[in-house]
């Protein structure tokens, strides 16, 4: 295909995944691509994912989005991490905070010095050495360079926002930049008789829309990737047993926290996500251990304020498509797979899928080699995230309900078991193949769930006890001083990015 010929990219489905794809692909119109998105106002979107991780900033920056404008448009708030309550055992809590915990000394990671100090009796909990956790628990936020020290990098952050408002925000941007939106419900998919590729889709008003490359953002049903191409699905429910969720917003109340809260319940866990105009809540649970009515009662009985809607049900099977790029179809969002939003990875997986596609952007339908590499990278990413999620369930001392006894006893992937044993034996954590979660993220969850190493790196003994004590005290003092001058999240939003509706 020559540079002058058009490549037609047809996006099937709107929502967050569809409009994230359309917005980032819009500039390709200048290079001979035609970008179209098909959606129907009659078909709703899942829209319960409202929490993100810091990589969302890279996507927004790539689009040239003004952060305050984005926050106003989506009723957004800041997120510095995720607090986990009652996961390791009842009565405990810890935070997976973004950013560093302490600082490595030479080639030896911080956790080895922290563990040695813990054995000596003077180390505090990991959170005392994390800027993000210190700020989060104080309810404070800031952007940019630190004001009191040059010894630390800027504080990383993500967002809580209304996913439906984010999709609408991106739709306006994408249409302004030339993306064609087609209203209609797809009633038929036509496959090419020779290649087996998708050649076109037919809408309910008899209009036919063709394409060279199709992006399937049609949600769980996977209209193209599964409905038309019969790709198949990898079921990971033996490791991630939760299969249902209920979501319900409520009026603002309680703490206006710059972090997500995940509270373990009898048969799963409840999320709490504070926005400017409401609080998002949900109960992710395993239907084998609790009925829908009891789950709804548990959710509604643990809200900060009055419920603003009846709980919205969602059924799923944890896992992914066997191929996320099959023939000339690339699946994104729920069409590609689903892992519960325990670590806020749903929107991130859309983002990395788009990024991967851009790296391999084909002229025309793409090649088998491109699809194979795309699928290899996607498989590795999903498996790494899967293992991180499973860690929360399997590393638990809870035995107070049948669900938690099941989780503690279930087999885990070999790849996860190797990580746990390596850390337990020697305190080592290594990042694999550019995976999403850093060693610091793994450290916080491993320790938070009650897994501690039996020993530390021998070079951690080279620092005297007095110097080690002074180092930890100095680090904690730097963080405390920096956080003290930060504004509260409420004041920061009020002064910079308050939504009119809020």
Secondary structure, 3 states (H helix, E strand, C coil): CCCCCCEEEEEECCHHHHHHHHHHHHHHHHHCEEEEEEECCCCCCCCCCCECCCCHHHHHHHCCCCHHHHHHHHCCEEECEEEEECCCCCCCEEEEECCCCCCCECCECHHHHHHHHHHHCCCCCHHHHCHHHHHHHHCEECCCCCCCCCCCCCCCCEEECCHHHHHHHHHHHHHHCCCEEEECCEEEEEECCCCCCEEEEEECCCCEEECCEEEECCHHHCHHHHHHCCCCEEECCCCCCCCEEEEEEECCCCCCCCCEEEEEECCEEEEEEECCCCEEEEEEECCCCCCHHHHHHHHHCCCCCCECCCCEEEECCCEEECCCEECCEEECHHHCEECCHHHCCHHHHHHHHHHHHHHCCCCCCCCHHHHHHHHHHHHHHHHHHHHHHHHHHHCCCCCCCHHHHHHHHCCCCHHHHHHHHHHHHHCCCCCCCCCCCCHHHHHHHHHHCCCCCCCCCHHHHHCCHHHHHHHHHHHHHHHHHHHHCCEEHHHHHHHHCCCCCC
